[in-house]
Amino acid sequence: MTEQKTWSQRFESALHPAIAIFNASIGFDIELIEYDLTGSVAHAKMLAHTGIISTEEGEKLVAGLEQIRQEYRDGKFQPGIDAEDVHFAVEKRLTEITGDVGKKLHTARSRNDQVGTDTRLYLRHQIEQIRSQLRDLQGVILTIAQDNVETLIPGYTHLQRAQPLSLAHHFLAYFEMLDRDWQRLGEIYQRVNISPLGCGALAGTTFPIDRHYSAKLLNFTGVYSNSLDGVSDRDFAIEFSCAASLIMVHLSRLSEEIILWASQEFNFVTLKDSCATGSSIMPQKKNPDVPELVRGKTGRVFGHLQGMLVLMKGLPLAYNKDLQEDKEAIFDSVKTVKGCLEAITILLAQGLEFRPQRLAEAVAEDFSNATDVADYLASKGVPFREAYNLVGKVVKTSLAAGKLLKDLTIQEWKDLHPAFEADIYDAIAPRQVVAARNSYGGTGFEQVRLALKAAQERILVN
Ligand code: ARG
């Protein structure tokens, strides 16, 4: 590359080729092209609307920009490194198409407010798509929940068997997490949806522009009130990275559970062949690659959040070229979150088979009904702490005898405490243990059915 002159006559020589490459963002910011064109169309219309350029010039610019859009979609516009970035690439092509009129597009605008506009338009679109993917995943979760209100699964704390649960209740917990993600993105959208266009390089412009006009054309709900803030604010990108990270936290926790459940040790689910992979050497293996990859990809999204925070913390006002570094972080977070949401949704919709028999055995083979024995006594007037200590003793002696609570004879129960009666066996049966937790938000089947209904309504309304 010998000739690389994009800016003014102030410069006598072209950029060093290696520096040109180092400086260029076209390799990745081409991702913004559709948004750049849309932003430029609005800017051109605003210039014509305010009389800064003629109506005819405005129309030529818009037609030229739309031609570039078509060329790009047809694969005919593929700018190379000499364009430096997507903004220069478009302007150069526009001038080729429209002649000198093309050179008027950048009146009353800087790449600084331009790139801010593009990034916001891009993120706005991506947020809409991610929110709709979240809703799809929530829908699949509700289907699983619907089918499994009375399927029992051991519930854990400290990864130790704690109390049995309705499998639907377990999945509805993820529904709630994803619902917060959906809401959070909706809130962030409000702050993404503000126009920096017209802030100029940093100080506004000498031209009689109408920022509200271009903002309205682009469906922004408002404009930045301070030009310095408008060109250098990336809070919206950090907020997005944070929301993306939380989505990944949730997907990663679900993934971890699926990985555990699919292990021979748990054996709660079978992964269908369409969503599992084999080993190149161990023929017996069936690996949970999808949830493992989701768990693994979580790190890069967290990394981008950290990267964005560090990128911003030392920047003096206003625009600094450092800000060019926001793009790959944002693009990769978007791509990763979307890819993971899609894969997990497919996995849950068609790749998981729960093993009801094994789940039923699992909830019956342990002491996760011990709290219910204590509750039984407490409901008969024994102070809870006393009952708790007594049941601890029962668990200890039963463990030593190789028995479960359900194996104790009525006489053994009565010897422990006279308050025990024959209905203790019902009280500690796994199904009853779950059904009895009928407090609001609990795992009792009645509560789960109510929660399920409310969840179904929630995703219909929004
Ligand atoms: N490619 C640049 C970016 O991504 C566009 C803005 C450049 N502005 C400037 N003053 N050099 O940030």
Boltz pocket constraint, residues with backbone or C-beta under 6 A from the ligand:
constraints:
  - pocket:
      binder: B
      contacts: [[A, 25], [A, 29], [A, 85], [A, 111], [A, 112], [A, 115], [A, 319], [A, 320], [A, 321], [A, 323], [A, 324], [A, 325], [A, 327]]
      max_distance: 6.0
